[in-house]
Amino acid sequence: MFGEILEITFFMWLLALASFAPLGYFIYMYTIKNAEPFGETEPHGDTESAISNLVDQAIALFKGSGK
């Protein structure tokens, strides 16, 4: 009976460690790289894209037709 409780406890700890290991790794990487977990990334909004240009044209068209 006591052996079963120890076995269940062991497997619960093993499952908990496996479940929270990715979170611990992310926190470790976030703190080690000066709050930049993924290294140098480009800020949002600085790159041109076809969709962004299309939306800008649609907004300009909508604003121009209201006058």
N, C-alpha and C positions, 0 to 999 in steps of 0.2 A: 504494500500500500504506500509506504513512504517512498519507495523507489520509483513508483509511478508518478508521484507528485514531483520528485526531483527531475524526472525525465520530461514531464510536461513543462516545468519551469525552465529547463534548459532549452527546449525547443521554442518556447515563447521568447526568451532572450535572443536566441539566434534569429528568429523571424524579425524581432524589433530592430536588431542591429542591421540586418539586411535591408529593412524598409527605410531606415533613416540614414543609411550611409550616403546616398546621393545628396541629401540635404546637408549633411556635415561637410561633404566635399565641396559643395557650392559655397557654403559659408567660408570654408578655409580659403578657397580660391578668390573669393570676393575680398577678404581681408588682406591677403598677401599681395595683391596687385593694386594697392591704393584705390580701392573701391571701383575697380574696373575688372569685373570677373571674366570678360571675354576679350580682354586686351584692348587695343586701340580700334574703336569702331567709328564709322562716319556718322555724324549727327543726322537726324531725320530732316528732310526738307531741303537738303543741299543738292540733291541729284535731280537731274531732269529725267522725266519719263513721258512716254506717249500719253498715258492716261492723265497725268498732271497737266500737260499742255492742252489736252482736249477739254478738261474741266475748266481751265483758265479761259479758253476761247468761249465756252458756253456761258460762263459768268459774264465775260465782257459783252457777249451778244445780248444776254438778258438785261444787263445794265444799260446798254445802248438803246434797246427798244423801248424802254420805259420813258424816255424823254420826249 
